[in-house]
Amino acid sequence: LDLYGNQLSQDIPNSVGELFSLNYLALNDNNLSGAIPTELGSLENLKNLYLQQNQLTGFLPVELGNMVNLENLDLSNNDLSGIIPTELGSLENLKNLYLQQNQLTGEIPSHISLIDSLYALNLSDNQLTGVIPSEFGNFGYLNQLELSHNQLNGSIPSELGSLENLRFLYLNNNQ
């Protein structure tokens, strides 16, 4: 289901969560608002979820951790708030996680490091605090790590030096 780049508005209908065979959902670049429906967590066959460039608000649903086949998750450029759920660490097939340019707060959960297949992680332009998890040094395939424009503090973990595939590391504009 590909509806990106239109002028869709209002909320994402909960009934989208009933499309159990769906493996691709692109609703990005619209004017959608409201919360991400928790019912999306029922889409266990979904591999790609693109909701970026909307006006979505509210928290990241913990139910997103049920989408076991998800490979690409892009929720960037919205007004999402709250913490990053530790349940995202159970998305063992995830390759790309884009949560940048939201209003996310709290610490970066170290559970994200359990996603061994992760290639790109972008959490920049949020209000994240605390330290960079040393567990991030365990990523096997990570190519891109963007944590800039947050309120992170502490030192850069030496464990990041073991990321053999890392090509892009952005930590600027933190503390």
Secondary structure, DSSP 4 states (H G I P E B T S, - for coil): -B--SS--EEPPPGGGGG-TT--EEE--SSEEEEPPPGGGGG-TT--EEE--SSEEEEPPPGGGGG-TT--EEE--SSEEEEPPPGGGGG-TT--EEE--SSEEEEEPPGGGGG-TT--EEE--SSEEEE---GGGGG-SS--EEE--SSEE-SPPPGGGGG-TT--EEE--S--
